[in-house]
Amino acid sequence: MKALKVLLKHFLKKAGLKSSGVFSLDASKRDNRLNAYFGGLGSSKRVVLFDTLIAKLEKHELLAVLGHELGHFTHKDILKNIASSALMLFLMFALFGNLPVELFDSLHVNKSAASVMVLFLLLSPVVSFILMPLFGLLSRYNEYRADEYGSVCESKEALASALVKLADENKSFPFSHPLTIALYFTHPPLTERLKKLGMHFDEGEALAH
């Protein structure tokens, strides 16, 4: 692990980023999923790797996955997601707070804070469902950009190989109908991610240009 930490710190330095440390999270006791993240603010930024990820991936694949996470951090995707969610919440409050009086009259209730809140609780899931494809589109775009960043940091082959292993270990189905992807997916399916990288995935999980 010590040699890996040195390698990762060198990798971060080459990418122009500083971290307060590289940490291994003992996740294998809870589940077998593979994951990594790069987070924190200021001097507290740190790299956290699941022990399952370290055990399953080769070093070049691990660096590609870390490059993907660095892509999210560099592009400020988390902050953008928080901002977009806050904006959606603000717009929903603005919408429900300015509903016409005629709507309340048709429901035979007075327009009050209580009635507005009831309508908000009843209808906000519908509005959220309608907006879900838009947020999913933004999230998938961010994933593609992070994949591109990770492939540049290491290589397309390393990232593609890591993605195949991640999908296999995390039991993610590699295909899905375009409509299902558009409505529900925040991450593109494996085949779409590999296609964006210029790679190909077949049933034998072989990678080829």
KAHUFEN-V461792 format. One record per helix or strand of 3 or more residues. SS is the DSSP state (@ for helix, = for strand). FROM is the first residue (numbers start at 1). TO is the last residue. If there is no record, write none. Layout:
ss=SS from=FROM to=TO
ss=SS from=FROM to=TO
//
This chain:
ss=@ from=2 to=14
ss== from=22 to=25
ss== from=36 to=39
ss=@ from=42 to=44
ss== from=46 to=50
ss=@ from=51 to=56
ss=@ from=59 to=74
ss=@ from=77 to=97
ss=@ from=101 to=106
ss=@ from=113 to=153
ss=@ from=156 to=169
ss=@ from=178 to=184
ss=@ from=190 to=196
//
